Amino acid sequence: MPPDVPAPASWRIALPHSAAAVPIARALIRTALADIEAPADSDTAELLTSELVANAVEHTLGDEPIELVVELLPTGCQVEVHDHDPAPPGDLSCPEPGSEPDPWQEHGRGLLLIRTLSSSCGHRTTEQGKAVWFTLPSLTLPSPALPSPALPAD
């Protein structure tokens, strides 16, 4: 890896299978992204992480911990939430016809937010259940090209 590109970093943290996991996950994401120079939009990462963790707590049975996996890359970050239920989380790739959230309901917008605000998202089965993930691009903008020095006139 070139010397000016930071090495990838990742964390794997067990969270309680309760509503208390949501603010813990938000704080962990905020801290992880604050330590690295602009790998991704931390506000969006916090929002989407809290949606994934809340869904894992709300839609899976049991009291086994869920797991938060954060990977910081030179190109941005990827966040995964692992739970012990192998059932897919709904359609993350595109909404099904007629599945728009009811504007009068408090719930039902999490997957829409994840689809809309992430650069990519999905789910995969694991040995213990499933992982639901999203990626966010880096906020680091490419440096502008420097103007060429003027050549002396003949």
Secondary structure, DSSP 8 states (H G I E B T S, - for coil): --TTS---EEEEEEE-SSTTHHHHHHHHHHHHHHTSSSSS-HHHHHHHHHHHHHHHHHHS-SS--EEEEEEEETTEEEEEEEES--S--S-SSS--TT----TT-SSS-HHHHHHHHSSEEEEEE-SSSEEEEEEEE-----------------
